Amino acid sequence: MLRRLMRPVNAKLDEHLPTDHKLSKVYRVGAGLTGLLLVVFGILGLVDQIGFFDTGGDTVLALNTNGALSVLSICIGGLLFVGMVVGGAFASTLNIVIGVAFILSGFVNLALLDTGFNFLAFEIQNVLFSFVVGVMLMWFGMYGRVGSALPHDNPYWRARHPEQAAREDRARAQARLGASVAHGGTQRT
């Protein structure tokens, strides 16, 4: 029972998505573009030589920043680049996890805006950016992976419905066999 709760799906989803699958391209593009944006933001923040925990209101690309936020942005962008390179379900999961982290960061930093604990120098535009990037990453990560109307050839749908997928595969094989027998029978006459 505990095992069923820990793994509600009978298959590991990572096994069912080859890295060259068309869904992997979506995950890679999402991770790569977002990673690039974060790395550029971080590098521009470091180039400006802003203090590491400075909360003086220095801006880069219309967002408030300091050295700590710049370094954190570069690290997260680098992690997203790793997801882009690996691809597959790893990139999808990474996009989802980092997207959720961005949304949580937005809420936490919203609560810390006018306090002495605002070490990352967040302003309201940073909070909104965090929410937008979080939702965008989650969308890229969940694309083709969750939903009620996934096509039956989708590897995630097949992993969640192995019995029905097997029945459909058998029916397709029988239909192809019937078509080849019928086609072969017409050529002989």
C-alpha positions in Angstrom: 0.0 0.0 0.0 2.8 2.4 0.9 4.6 1.6 -2.4 1.4 2.4 -4.3 1.1 5.8 -2.5 4.7 6.6 -3.3 4.4 5.6 -6.9 0.8 6.1 -8.1 1.8 5.3 -11.7 3.0 1.8 -12.3 5.8 3.0 -14.6 8.6 5.5 -14.3 7.7 8.3 -16.7 11.4 8.9 -17.4 11.6 5.5 -19.2 8.9 6.4 -21.7 10.2 9.6 -23.3 13.2 9.3 -25.6 15.4 12.4 -25.6 14.7 12.9 -29.3 10.9 12.9 -28.8 9.1 16.0 -30.0 8.0 16.9 -26.5 11.6 17.0 -25.4 12.1 19.9 -27.8 9.5 21.9 -25.9 11.2 21.2 -22.6 14.6 22.0 -24.0 13.5 25.3 -25.5 11.7 26.4 -22.4 14.7 25.6 -20.2 17.2 27.1 -22.6 15.4 30.4 -23.2 14.7 30.9 -19.6 18.2 29.9 -18.6 19.6 32.4 -21.1 17.5 35.2 -19.8 18.6 34.5 -16.2 22.3 34.2 -17.1 22.2 37.5 -19.1 20.4 39.2 -16.2 23.0 37.8 -13.7 26.0 38.7 -15.8 24.7 42.3 -16.3 24.2 42.6 -12.6 27.7 41.5 -11.9 29.2 43.7 -14.5 27.6 46.7 -12.8 29.6 45.7 -9.7 26.7 46.1 -7.4 27.3 45.2 -3.7 26.6 41.6 -2.8 23.7 42.3 -0.4 23.2 46.0 -1.5 19.6 47.0 -1.4 20.2 50.5 -2.8 17.9 50.1 -5.8 20.3 49.2 -8.6 18.4 48.0 -11.7 19.3 45.8 -14.6 16.8 45.2 -17.4 14.2 47.1 -15.4 14.5 44.7 -12.4 16.1 45.6 -9.1 19.2 43.5 -8.3 22.3 43.1 -6.2 25.3 40.7 -6.3 23.5 37.9 -4.5 20.6 37.9 -6.9 22.9 38.1 -9.9 24.9 35.1 -8.7 21.7 33.2 -7.9 20.3 34.0 -11.3 23.5 32.7 -13.0 23.3 29.5 -11.0 19.7 28.8 -11.8 20.2 29.7 -15.4 23.1 27.2 -15.5 20.9 24.6 -14.0 18.3 25.2 -16.7 21.1 24.9 -19.3 21.8 21.4 -17.9 18.1 20.6 -18.3 18.3 21.8 -21.9 21.3 19.6 -22.7 19.9 16.5 -21.0 16.3 17.0 -22.4 13.6 14.4 -22.0 11.6 14.0 -18.8 14.5 15.4 -16.8 14.1 18.8 -18.5 10.3 18.6 -18.0 10.6 17.8 -14.3 13.3 20.4 -13.8 11.2 23.1 -15.5 8.3 22.2 -13.2 10.4 22.2 -10.1 12.1 25.5 -10.8 8.8 27.0 -11.9 7.3 26.1 -8.6 10.3 27.5 -6.8 10.0 30.8 -8.7 6.4 31.1 -7.7 7.2 30.4 -4.1 10.0 32.8 -4.3 7.6 35.5 -5.5 5.3 35.0 -2.5 8.2 34.9 0.0 9.8 38.0 -1.5 6.5 39.7 -1.6 6.2 39.3 2.1 9.7 40.6 2.6 9.5 43.7 0.4 9.7 46.4 3.0 11.6 44.5 5.7 15.2 44.2 6.6 15.2 40.6 5.4 15.0 41.6 1.7 18.6 40.4 1.1 17.9 39.9 -2.7 16.8 43.6 -3.1 13.4 42.5 -4.6 10.9 45.2 -5.6 7.4 44.6 -6.9 8.6 44.2 -10.5 10.9 41.4 -9.3 8.0 39.7 -7.7 5.9 39.9 -10.8 8.8 38.7 -12.9 9.2 35.8 -10.5 5.5 34.9 -10.9 5.7 35.2 -14.7 8.8 33.1 -15.1 7.4 30.5 -12.7 4.2 30.1 -14.6 6.1 30.0 -17.9 8.5 27.3 -16.7 5.7 25.3 -15.3 3.9 25.5 -18.6 7.0 24.4 -20.5 7.5 21.5 -18.1 3.9 20.3 -18.1 3.3 20.7 -21.8 2.2 17.3 -23.2 2.7 15.7 -19.8 -0.4 16.5 -17.9 -4.0 17.1 -19.0 -7.2 15.3 -19.5 -7.0 15.1 -23.3 -3.5 13.8 -24.0 -3.4 11.8 -27.3 -3.1 8.0 -26.9 0.3 7.9 -28.6 1.7 10.3 -25.9 4.3 8.5 -23.9 3.0 9.9 -20.6 -0.6 8.8 -21.4 0.8 5.3 -22.3 2.7 5.1 -19.0 -0.4 5.9 -17.0 -2.7 3.6 -19.0 -0.6 0.5 -19.8 -3.5 -1.9 -20.2 -5.4 0.3 -22.6 -2.3 1.1 -24.6 -1.5 -2.6 -25.0 -5.0 -3.2 -26.2 -4.7 -0.4 -28.7 -1.3 -1.7 -29.9 -2.8 -5.2 -30.4 -5.7 -3.8 -32.3 -3.4 -1.7 -34.6 -1.2 -4.7 -35.2 -4.2 -6.9 -36.1 -5.5 -4.1 -38.4 -2.1 -3.9 -40.2 -1.9 -7.7 -40.4 -5.4 -7.8 -41.9 -4.6 -5.0 -44.3 -1.4 -6.8 -45.4 -3.2 -10.1 -45.9 -5.9 -8.4 -47.9 -3.4 -6.5 -49.9 -1.3 -9.6 -50.5 -4.4 -11.5 -51.5 -5.4 -9.0 -54.2 -2.0 -9.1 -55.8 -2.1 -12.9 -56.3 -5.3 -12.9 -58.3 
